[in-house]
Amino acid sequence: ETVWDSNSGWAKGTGLNSTLQSWMWKRGAGFDAIAYTGTGSYNDVPHSLGKKPEMVWVKRRDTGSTPWLVSHKGLNGGTNYMHYYATLNTNDAETDGSGQGNKKFNTSSDHTATTIAIGNDSGWTNASGGTFLCMAFASVDGISKVGYYTGTASTQTITTGFQPRMMFLKNTTDDGYYWQMVDTTRGWTSSSNKRMYFNDPRAQDDNNIIGEPLSTGFTITGTNTGWNKNGSNYIYYAHA
């Protein structure tokens, strides 16, 4: 039996054990969770970050047929990123939504320190009367970093300004590559990267090395298309 409402975590009960792990965020300077109702037209959704969101996740709650949509400042290599979106629950590359009649995010505007710029999409992000969950992330000095980089097929150092304990990333250029997560609790070192995947139910594996955490960032190594193909673009989020 599991009780899902717990003030000391997300659940408690006899069915829980040490093989379960959570990554949880407190609402504050670097994270906010917002519920909103769709309008069917361009919609500026208020948030409480106090700064411009650099990554936004949106999921429609009243139907199970829509994906998790992602806005990230690193989409399209950081150029016109509001024109693009990714999907959290697939291994698809980013999509250019600027030519679509129903835009997922507002391609004529931008997120701000007070609002999230939702497009006029009639299904996935802004269906009239639909109910939506929105999660907004921002970088906080010494705590979190929303960033992006270009693969080089050789070892490179990504600077965050702190030593991360958790990081996830996504190849946004090439189809077929998973959202991959590593953390220091399960194993993120130069000899073992116990990777998990947002969009795949498989158990963790450590058959490839993404890199390792450093005092002011992390390394990306190898030539794997999942994280370091020469010329491909990658988005990431790291947390201390």
TATARA-V919502 format. One record per residue. N is the residue number from 0. RES is the residue in one letter. PSI is psi in whole degrees, -180 to 180 (none if undefined). OMEGA is omega in whole degrees, -180 to 180 (999 if undefined). BURIAL is + if it has 9 or more other ideal C-beta (glycine too) atoms within 8 Angstrom, else -. Layout:
# TATARA-V919502
n: [N/N]
res: [RES/RES]
psi: [PSI/PSI]
omega: [OMEGA/OMEGA]
burial: [BURIAL/BURIAL]
This chain:
# TATARA-V919502
n: [0/1/2/3/4/5/6/7/8/9/10/11/12/13/14/15/16/17/18/19/20/21/22/23/24/25/26/27/28/29/30/31/32/33/34/35/36/37/38/39/40/41/42/43/44/45/46/47/48/49/50/51/52/53/54/55/56/57/58/59/60/61/62/63/64/65/66/67/68/69/70/71/72/73/74/75/76/77/78/79/80/81/82/83/84/85/86/87/88/89/90/91/92/93/94/95/96/97/98/99/100/101/102/103/104/105/106/107/108/109/110/111/112/113/114/115/116/117/118/119/120/121/122/123/124/125/126/127/128/129/130/131/132/133/134/135/136/137/138/139/140/141/142/143/144/145/146/147/148/149/150/151/152/153/154/155/156/157/158/159/160/161/162/163/164/165/166/167/168/169/170/171/172/173/174/175/176/177/178/179/180/181/182/183/184/185/186/187/188/189/190/191/192/193/194/195/196/197/198/199/200/201/202/203/204/205/206/207/208/209/210/211/212/213/214/215/216/217/218/219/220/221/222/223/224/225/226/227/228/229/230/231/232/233/234/235/236/237/238/239]
res: [E/T/V/W/D/S/N/S/G/W/A/K/G/T/G/L/N/S/T/L/Q/S/W/M/W/K/R/G/A/G/F/D/A/I/A/Y/T/G/T/G/S/Y/N/D/V/P/H/S/L/G/K/K/P/E/M/V/W/V/K/R/R/D/T/G/S/T/P/W/L/V/S/H/K/G/L/N/G/G/T/N/Y/M/H/Y/Y/A/T/L/N/T/N/D/A/E/T/D/G/S/G/Q/G/N/K/K/F/N/T/S/S/D/H/T/A/T/T/I/A/I/G/N/D/S/G/W/T/N/A/S/G/G/T/F/L/C/M/A/F/A/S/V/D/G/I/S/K/V/G/Y/Y/T/G/T/A/S/T/Q/T/I/T/T/G/F/Q/P/R/M/M/F/L/K/N/T/T/D/D/G/Y/Y/W/Q/M/V/D/T/T/R/G/W/T/S/S/S/N/K/R/M/Y/F/N/D/P/R/A/Q/D/D/N/N/I/I/G/E/P/L/S/T/G/F/T/I/T/G/T/N/T/G/W/N/K/N/G/S/N/Y/I/Y/Y/A/H/A]
psi: [138/133/122/-16/103/129/-13/11/-155/-13/163/154/171/-17/-1/148/-179/-5/-5/139/146/150/113/146/139/139/131/-146/-31/-4/141/147/130/137/135/164/133/151/-17/-8/173/138/120/105/123/146/174/23/-32/5/167/127/139/-15/136/132/136/133/129/132/-22/9/150/10/5/148/171/123/141/126/135/139/-16/-1/146/34/19/1/126/44/-23/-15/-13/158/156/170/129/-29/18/170/25/153/171/158/135/108/7/-25/-1/145/-40/105/134/-42/162/106/-9/4/-162/159/152/-179/-10/-18/157/128/95/141/-165/21/132/4/-65/-36/-13/33/134/122/-10/153/137/149/132/132/127/135/146/155/141/126/126/-3/-51/156/123/118/-176/161/169/134/148/-10/16/160/132/157/128/122/126/-19/2/168/112/148/-17/144/139/154/166/131/118/-4/-41/136/151/11/135/159/122/137/139/154/160/-17/-45/-29/102/88/179/-17/-12/120/102/93/142/166/130/-37/30/134/0/159/164/152/163/42/-2/152/116/-46/-153/155/148/174/-26/22/-141/161/153/128/167/-169/10/132/-24/-26/-6/35/135/122/-12/153/146/140/152/165/131/146/141/none]
omega: [-180/174/-172/180/-177/-179/-179/180/-179/-180/171/179/-176/-178/-177/-180/-172/178/178/180/180/169/-172/-180/172/177/-178/-174/-175/-177/173/175/-174/170/179/177/-178/180/-177/176/-177/-167/174/-176/-179/173/-174/-179/-175/176/-177/175/178/174/-178/173/178/176/174/-172/-172/173/-179/-172/-178/-178/168/179/-178/166/-177/-176/-179/178/-175/180/179/-180/-179/-172/179/176/-170/172/173/177/-174/-173/175/175/179/170/177/179/173/-177/-174/-179/-179/178/177/-176/-176/174/-173/-176/178/-176/-180/170/-180/180/-179/-175/174/-172/178/-179/-178/-178/-175/-178/-167/-175/-172/178/-179/-179/178/179/-171/170/180/176/-176/-177/175/176/175/-177/177/-175/-176/180/170/-174/180/180/176/179/-179/-175/172/-175/177/-180/176/-176/177/-177/179/176/-177/173/180/178/169/-176/180/168/-178/-179/-171/174/169/-177/-170/161/-174/-178/173/175/-175/178/-180/180/177/-177/180/-177/-178/173/179/-175/169/-171/177/-169/176/-175/-176/174/177/175/178/-177/175/-180/174/-177/180/177/176/-178/180/179/179/177/170/-172/175/-177/-176/-179/179/-177/-176/175/-179/177/179/-179/-178/172/-180/171/179/-178/-179/999]
burial: [-/+/-/-/-/+/-/-/-/-/+/-/-/-/-/-/-/-/-/-/-/-/-/-/-/-/-/-/-/+/+/+/+/+/-/+/-/+/-/-/-/+/+/+/+/-/+/-/+/-/-/+/+/+/+/+/+/+/+/+/+/-/-/-/-/-/+/+/+/+/+/+/+/+/+/+/-/-/-/-/+/+/+/+/+/+/+/+/-/-/+/-/+/+/+/-/+/+/-/-/-/+/+/+/+/+/+/-/-/-/+/-/-/-/+/+/+/+/+/+/+/-/+/+/+/+/+/-/-/+/+/+/+/+/+/+/+/+/+/-/-/-/-/+/+/+/+/+/+/-/+/-/-/-/-/+/+/+/-/+/-/+/+/+/+/+/+/+/+/+/+/+/+/+/-/-/+/+/+/+/+/+/+/+/-/+/+/+/-/-/-/-/+/+/+/+/+/+/+/-/-/-/-/-/-/+/-/+/+/+/+/+/+/+/-/-/+/+/+/+/-/+/-/+/+/+/+/+/+/-/-/+/+/+/+/+/+/+/+/+]
